[in-house]
Structure formats: structure tokens, C-alpha cells
Amino acid sequence: MRDQFPGYYPPTAEEMARLWDTGIVALDANALLNVYRYTRSTRDDFLSLLSSFGDRLWLPRQAAQEFHENRLKVMSDLLSAPTVILDGVTKAKNVFSESTGQFRYHPELDATALRKEFADALAPLVGRLEDVKRDADGQAAHSPLADQLLDRITNLFRGKIGGGFEEQDLETIYKEGVDRYSRRIPPGYKDAEKPEPRRYGDLVIWKEILRKAAESSMPMILVTDDRKEDWWWEHQGKTIGPRVELVTEFAAQAGQRIHLYSPEAFLRVANERDKSSVSSNSIDEAEGLARQEQERARAALEATLAAIEMERGQLAAQLASGQVLTSDAAKNLRHLIAQIDEEDYRGESTTVRLRDRLKGVTSQEEELEVLPRLRREMYLAQERSERRAELTARLERTSVDGRLNEARSSELLERMANLDVQARDLARTLRQFRLSGAQSPDDEAARPN
């Protein structure tokens, strides 16, 4: 059964040995961008480990493209960190000053002394942050192209970049992506909300990986910092290993095994297999960065979910208040107006008939019979006119054209349905975050059978 369903089984010891000893080692853009976030020692350990694989090291062209597109933003975020933290320290000092200011006259507390003690305690921290900020400002003043780390990465991957795809082949991949994403076939469907063609970036990387595997007939290790479910097989909040579909598709294309590692697990397992002299500090730092990024991703998901729920509430309020009518409501209003018009037509005929009859009245008794009926018909005609005007105003209140109103309501209902899907998806992802904590995506899968 293992041969027919390889994705459901972790690599055997023999398969793991082939992966590490003879397999291609590929990276995605996020794993490579993490090098900028590491301290110098961890950065050296990680790049030295990659260098140890020699010609087996490889970078898909799409991953290289994304690395270059996002490098400056990562650098900018890192350079701005001291300023952001110093702003936080300043706010903390202001809050502390305001708090002590409320108790300037206190038998046991000297507000002035407390503020001085607080400032003295913060002084070393502020000094260190200001030193880092000066260094960051100095780096920012130079051209971002004068980047020694970029030179080092460029030399490391010289001659080891994938060939990419022609425009016609990319269009074919994008069309296939539409079908795959609609059926939630990994990878990439979690990026379906991104603009085109960026939403297909992961799929393009995957297609290049499959082509490389088919050409080389070699197993592959993919080091990825993508934590989404369209790369990882998850069960009850626990990550089991790579998505079954990915392992199966890779085996069908190349007849080989693929295995995925997060950067921190890649460092740890490499050290366990005596592939490098990665320090424990480097492993701890990589794991700490992973936890930090997971927490940041979780906070971003919670903020997005809150924004979605707020927007949905606003849309629902618009529909409920009549600011925008649903198609059925608009259709019902037009039906009621048509009924009034029909009743008005019949009422007008009755009024004309009664008026004609009143002209020929010859007795007071007959007049007393016809006149009240005529007055009642005229009263009902006035009621119908007012009711029709009210319904027409309601129908046209949000749009001069009722058809535009229907289109707007349909858009709102469709948007609400999409928001519901997004909210359920985000809520499921958040539940997985809470269940899994900071578990590395491949803790279990890294252990061979």
C-alpha cells in the first residue's frame, strides 16, 4: 500500500537517506528572505549549510523572482524596527509620567523620584536602541543595491536557478490554476484572493519543481516558510507532514519522494544528521523567528476576520434598513404597484359609471343611494394614489433605476456570501493556530518510519 499511497506514509529511513544524500535541495522565497531576519551567526550557519549541498542546491525561478521583489520591503521593515520600538518606549514613559502625576502629593510616593528612577532604568535600553537606529539610518542612506548579503546569496545560487516558463506556458498554468483552486487542489488555493497573476505564484513554483524532478529523476527537499494548509497536511490542529496530494503528484511525475521542511526544522534535522555544524543557538533563533511570524500571522488573521465581520454587519444593516432592496423585495414592490394600478383602473371605471348615473338621477332617494358610493370610490382612489406614491418612492429611494437597485442588492448579497466563506476559512485557520501553538510544520514528518 505504501507504493500506491505514498503521501499517507512518512519517508522510510532509506528514503530519508536518499533525500539528504542525493536529493535536490530547493527553497521558496520566504525561506530565503528569512536570511535577512537572522542574526549574523545564524545567517552564517544557514548559508553554510546550503553551500554544503553544492550542485544539488536549486532555486525555482519564480521563487527567485519573488525574493528580489520582496527583498527591499524586508530590509525596510528591519531598518524601521528601532524607530518603532523607540516610539513604544516614549509612549510608555508618557503613560508612566501621567500616572505618577496623579499622585504628586502622596505620603509614601515621590512622583519626581519615581519618574527619575524609571528614566534611569530605561536609559541603557534607549541608548542601545538609538545606537541600532543610527546604524539603520546609515544603512538606509546607502543605496539598497549595495547589499553584501545579496552578493553572498547571488554567488551561492550562481548557475542554480530554474529556467522558468515561457509566457504561453504560464497562461496554461494560470488556466489550470482556476480549476485547481476551485477544487482546492494544492498548492496555492489559499492565495486565491490575491490579484492575478500573483495568486498563481505557488502553483508556478510547484510546476517548476515537478519539471525539475522529472528531468533529474532525483528526490527533493523543499525548504519553505509557507505555513498555510495548501502545503501541509493537518489533522486536529497537528501538522502531519506535506500535503498528501503533493507527495502523490511528485511521485507520479518523477517516481521519487519529496519532503518539506520549515527553515528551523531544516537546520535541526541537518544538525541531527551530522550534515553541518549548526549551533543550537542558530536553531533556537530560527524557531523563535518562526514563533514570532506565526504570532504575527495569527494577529493579522484576527484583524482581517474582525474587519470582515464589521463589513458584513454594515451590508446586512443596509439591506435591513431598506437602503438597498433585495431583488425579491424590489420585485414584490413592483408587483404591489401593478396591483394598485389595476385596482385604480377598475375604480376609475366605477367612478365614471357612478357620475354618469348621478347625472340622470330624478329622485332624492336615488341620489342618496348613488352619492355615498361615488364619495367612497373617490376616497379609495385617493388612498390608492398615496399608497402608490409611497411604494414608488421606496422602490426608487436608493436608485433612479430599479434595475440598478437590483444589481446593487445582488452585489451586496454576493459580497456577503463571499465574506461568509472568508470568515469561515479564517476562523478554521485561527482554530488551527490555537491548537497547534508554535509547533514546527514538520515535527512529526521529520521522523522516518
C-alpha positions in Angstrom: 0.0 0.0 0.0 2.9 2.4 0.6 3.8 2.4 -3.1 0.2 3.2 -4.1 -0.4 5.8 -1.4 3.0 7.4 -0.7 1.6 10.6 0.7 0.0 8.9 3.6 3.3 7.5 4.9 6.3 9.3 6.3 9.6 8.7 4.5 11.4 5.5 5.5 15.0 5.7 6.8 16.2 4.7 3.4 14.1 7.3 1.7 15.3 9.9 4.2 18.9 9.0 3.5 18.4 9.4 -0.3 16.7 12.8 0.3 19.6 14.1 2.3 22.5 12.4 0.5 21.4 12.6 -3.2 18.3 14.8 -3.4 17.9 18.3 -4.7 17.5 20.9 -2.0 15.1 23.7 -3.2 14.0 26.8 -1.4 11.0 29.1 -1.7 11.3 32.9 -1.5 10.2 33.2 2.1 12.8 30.8 3.4 15.5 32.7 1.6 14.2 36.1 2.8 14.5 34.8 6.3 18.2 35.0 6.0 17.8 38.8 6.3 16.0 38.4 9.6 18.6 36.1 11.2 21.5 37.4 13.3 24.9 37.1 11.7 25.8 33.8 13.3 22.5 32.1 12.4 22.8 33.6 8.9 26.3 32.1 8.5 25.1 28.7 9.8 22.2 28.7 7.4 24.1 29.8 4.3 27.0 27.4 5.1 24.5 24.5 5.3 23.1 25.4 1.9 26.5 25.7 0.4 27.4 22.2 1.7 24.9 20.7 -0.9 26.9 22.0 -3.8 25.3 21.5 -7.2 22.3 19.9 -5.5 21.2 23.3 -4.3 18.5 24.8 -6.5 16.1 27.8 -6.6 12.9 27.9 -8.8 12.9 31.0 -11.0 9.5 32.1 -9.6 11.0 31.9 -6.1 14.0 33.9 -7.2 11.7 36.5 -8.7 9.6 36.8 -5.5 12.8 37.0 -3.5 14.0 40.0 -5.5 10.6 41.7 -5.4 10.2 41.4 -1.6 13.8 41.9 -0.5 13.7 45.7 -0.2 10.5 45.6 1.9 12.0 43.1 4.3 15.1 45.3 4.6 12.9 48.4 5.1 10.9 46.7 7.9 14.1 45.6 9.7 15.6 49.1 9.4 12.5 50.7 10.8 12.3 48.3 13.8 14.4 50.5 16.2 12.3 53.6 15.4 9.0 51.6 16.1 10.4 50.3 19.4 11.7 53.7 20.5 8.2 55.1 19.8 6.8 52.4 22.1 9.3 53.3 24.8 8.4 57.0 24.5 4.7 56.2 24.9 5.4 54.1 27.9 7.4 56.9 29.5 4.5 59.3 28.8 1.9 56.9 30.3 4.1 56.4 33.4 4.6 60.2 33.8 0.9 60.8 33.6 0.2 58.0 36.1 2.6 59.4 38.7 1.4 62.9 38.0 -1.9 62.0 39.6 -0.1 61.4 42.9 2.2 64.3 43.2 1.1 64.6 46.9 1.3 61.2 48.5 2.7 60.2 51.9 4.7 57.3 50.7 5.4 58.0 47.0 7.6 60.7 45.5 6.4 61.1 41.9 9.5 63.0 40.8 11.8 60.4 42.2 9.8 57.6 40.6 10.0 59.2 37.2 13.7 59.6 37.5 14.2 56.0 38.6 12.0 54.9 35.7 14.0 57.0 33.2 17.4 55.8 34.7 16.2 52.2 34.3 15.3 52.8 30.7 18.4 54.7 29.8 20.6 51.7 28.8 17.8 50.3 26.7 17.2 53.6 25.0 20.9 54.1 24.4 21.2 50.6 22.7 18.1 51.3 20.6 19.4 54.6 19.5 22.8 53.0 18.5 20.9 50.5 16.4 18.8 53.2 14.9 21.9 55.2 13.9 23.3 52.1 12.2 20.0 51.5 10.5 19.8 55.2 9.3 23.3 54.8 8.0 22.4 51.7 6.0 19.3 53.4 4.7 21.3 56.3 3.5 23.3 54.0 1.2 21.9 52.5 -2.0 19.8 49.4 -1.3 21.6 47.8 -4.1 24.9 47.9 -2.2 23.9 44.8 -0.2 26.7 42.5 0.8 24.3 39.8 1.8 22.6 39.9 -1.6 26.1 39.4 -3.2 26.6 36.4 -1.0 23.2 34.8 -1.9 23.8 35.6 -5.6 27.1 33.8 -5.5 25.6 30.9 -3.6 22.9 30.3 -6.3 25.1 31.1 -9.3 24.1 28.6 -12.0 21.5 27.1 -9.7 18.3 29.0 -10.8 15.5 27.3 -12.6 14.7 28.2 -16.2 11.2 29.4 -15.6 8.4 29.2 -18.2 7.5 31.0 -21.4 4.5 33.3 -21.4 2.4 30.8 -23.2 3.2 28.1 -20.7 2.4 30.5 -17.8 -1.0 31.2 -19.4 -1.7 27.5 -19.4 -0.7 27.2 -15.8 -3.0 30.1 -14.8 -5.9 28.4 -16.6 -5.2 25.1 -14.8 -4.9 27.1 -11.6 -8.5 28.3 -11.9 -9.7 24.7 -12.0 -7.3 23.5 -9.2 -8.2 26.3 -6.9 -11.9 25.8 -7.4 -11.4 22.2 -6.2 -8.9 23.2 -3.5 -6.1 21.1 -5.1 -2.8 22.2 -3.5 -0.7 24.2 -3.6 -1.8 27.8 -4.0 -5.5 27.9 -3.5 -5.1 29.8 -0.2 -3.8 32.7 -2.3 -7.0 32.8 -4.4 -7.9 36.2 -3.1 -4.7 37.8 -4.3 -4.8 39.7 -7.6 -4.0 38.0 -10.9 -1.5 36.6 -11.8 0.2 36.8 -8.3 -2.3 34.3 -6.9 -0.7 31.6 -9.0 2.8 32.1 -7.7 2.9 29.0 -5.6 1.5 26.9 -8.4 4.1 28.2 -10.8 6.8 27.2 -8.3 5.2 23.8 -7.9 5.1 23.2 -11.7 8.7 24.2 -11.9 9.6 21.7 -9.1 7.7 18.9 -10.9 9.5 19.7 -14.2 12.9 19.7 -12.4 12.1 16.4 -10.7 11.0 14.8 -14.0 14.2 15.9 -15.7 16.6 14.8 -13.0 14.8 11.8 -11.6 16.0 12.8 -8.2 14.2 13.1 -4.8 13.8 16.6 -3.5 13.8 18.5 -0.2 11.8 21.8 -0.3 12.6 24.3 2.4 9.6 26.6 2.8 8.4 29.1 5.3 4.9 28.9 3.9 2.7 27.6 6.8 -0.6 27.5 5.0 -2.8 24.4 4.8 -2.3 24.2 1.0 1.2 22.9 1.6 0.8 21.0 4.9 -1.3 18.0 5.9 -3.0 18.9 9.2 -5.2 16.9 11.5 -6.9 18.1 14.7 -4.5 21.1 14.9 -1.4 18.9 14.4 0.8 19.1 11.3 1.4 15.5 10.0 3.6 16.3 7.0 3.4 17.6 3.4 0.0 17.6 1.8 -0.8 14.1 0.5 -1.7 15.4 -2.9 1.8 17.0 -3.3 3.7 13.8 -2.4 1.4 11.8 -4.7 1.7 14.2 -7.7 5.5 14.4 -7.3 5.8 10.6 -7.2 3.7 10.3 -10.3 5.8 12.9 -12.2 9.3 11.8 -11.1 8.9 8.4 -9.4 10.7 9.9 -6.4 10.0 11.3 -3.0 9.6 14.9 -2.0 9.8 16.1 1.6 9.1 19.6 3.0 10.9 21.3 5.9 10.4 24.6 7.6 13.7 26.5 7.8 14.1 25.8 11.6 13.3 22.1 11.1 15.8 22.0 8.2 18.5 23.3 10.5 17.6 21.0 13.3 17.4 17.8 11.2 20.6 18.7 9.3 22.4 19.0 12.6 20.9 15.7 13.8 22.1 14.0 10.6 25.7 15.4 11.0 25.3 17.4 7.8 26.6 20.6 9.3 27.9 22.2 12.5 24.8 24.3 13.0 24.8 25.7 16.5 22.0 25.2 19.0 21.7 29.0 19.2 21.0 29.2 15.5 18.3 26.5 15.7 16.8 28.3 18.7 16.8 31.6 16.9 15.2 30.1 13.8 12.5 28.5 15.9 12.0 31.8 17.8 11.6 33.7 14.5 9.0 31.1 13.3 7.0 31.5 16.5 7.1 35.3 16.1 6.0 35.1 12.5 3.2 32.7 13.4 2.0 35.1 16.1 2.1 38.0 13.7 0.2 35.9 11.1 -2.4 35.0 13.8 -2.8 38.6 14.8 -3.2 39.6 11.1 -5.8 36.9 10.7 -7.8 38.1 13.7 -7.7 41.7 12.4 -8.9 40.6 9.0 -11.7 38.5 10.5 -12.8 41.4 12.6 -12.8 43.7 9.5 -14.8 41.1 7.6 -17.4 40.7 10.3 -17.7 44.5 10.6 -18.2 44.9 6.8 -20.7 42.1 6.7 -22.7 43.8 9.6 -22.7 47.0 7.6 -24.0 45.3 4.5 -26.7 43.5 6.4 -27.8 46.8 8.0 -28.1 48.4 4.6 -30.3 45.6 3.4 -32.4 45.5 6.6 -33.0 49.3 6.7 -34.1 49.4 3.1 -31.2 51.5 1.9 -30.8 48.8 -0.7 -33.5 46.4 -1.7 -33.0 42.7 -2.4 -34.2 41.5 -5.9 -37.2 39.7 -4.4 -38.2 42.8 -2.4 -37.9 45.0 -5.4 -39.9 42.5 -7.5 -42.6 42.4 -4.7 -42.9 46.2 -4.6 -43.3 46.4 -8.4 -46.0 43.7 -8.1 -47.9 45.7 -5.5 -47.7 48.8 -7.7 -49.1 46.9 -10.6 -51.9 45.6 -8.4 -52.7 49.2 -7.4 -52.7 50.3 -11.0 -55.1 47.5 -11.8 -57.4 48.5 -8.9 -57.2 52.1 -9.9 -58.3 51.2 -13.5 -61.3 49.3 -12.2 -62.0 52.1 -9.6 -61.9 54.8 -12.3 -64.4 52.8 -14.4 -66.7 52.6 -11.4 -66.4 56.3 -10.6 -67.2 57.3 -14.2 -70.2 55.0 -14.2 -71.5 56.4 -10.9 -71.0 60.0 -12.1 -73.0 59.3 -15.3 -75.7 57.7 -13.2 -75.8 60.7 -10.8 -76.4 63.0 -13.8 -79.6 61.1 -14.6 -80.9 60.9 -11.0 -84.6 62.0 -10.8 -85.3 61.4 -7.2 -83.8 62.2 -3.8 -83.9 58.6 -2.8 -81.9 57.5 -5.8 -79.4 60.4 -5.2 -78.9 59.2 -1.5 -78.0 55.8 -2.9 -75.5 56.9 -5.6 -73.7 59.8 -4.0 -72.2 57.9 -0.9 -70.9 55.2 -3.3 -69.3 57.9 -5.5 -67.7 59.6 -2.5 -66.3 56.2 -1.3 -64.8 55.5 -4.7 -63.2 58.9 -4.8 -61.8 58.3 -1.2 -60.4 54.9 -2.3 -58.8 56.4 -5.4 -57.0 58.9 -3.1 -55.8 56.1 -0.8 -54.5 54.2 -3.8 -52.7 57.2 -5.2 -51.0 57.8 -1.8 -50.1 54.2 -1.5 -48.7 54.0 -5.0 -46.6 57.1 -4.4 -45.2 55.6 -1.2 -44.3 52.3 -2.8 -42.7 54.0 -5.9 -40.6 56.3 -3.6 -39.4 53.3 -1.6 -38.5 51.5 -4.8 -36.6 54.4 -6.2 -35.1 55.7 -3.0 -31.7 54.2 -3.5 -31.6 54.2 -7.3 -33.2 56.2 -10.0 -33.4 53.0 -12.0 -34.9 50.0 -10.2 -32.7 47.7 -12.2 -29.6 49.4 -10.9 -31.1 48.9 -7.4 -31.5 45.2 -8.0 -27.9 45.0 -9.4 -26.6 46.7 -6.3 -28.6 44.5 -3.9 -27.3 41.4 -5.8 -23.8 42.7 -5.5 -24.2 43.1 -1.7 -25.7 39.7 -1.3 -22.9 38.1 -3.3 -20.3 40.1 -1.3 -21.9 39.0 2.0 -21.8 35.3 0.8 -18.1 35.8 -0.1 -17.4 37.3 3.3 -19.1 34.4 5.0 -16.8 32.0 3.1 -13.7 34.0 4.0 -14.8 34.3 7.7 -15.3 30.5 7.9 -11.9 29.9 6.3 -10.2 32.4 8.6 -11.9 31.0 11.7 -10.8 27.5 10.8 -7.2 28.7 10.3 -7.3 30.5 13.6 -8.5 27.4 15.4 -5.6 25.5 13.9 -3.2 28.2 15.2 -4.6 27.9 18.7 -4.5 24.1 18.6 -1.0 23.8 17.1 0.6 26.7 19.0 4.1 27.2 17.7 4.7 23.6 16.5 7.0 23.4 13.5 5.1 22.2 10.4 7.2 19.1 10.0 8.0 18.0 13.5 6.2 14.6 13.1 7.0 14.1 9.4 10.7 14.6 10.0 10.8 11.3 11.9 11.2 8.5 9.4 9.2 5.2 9.6 
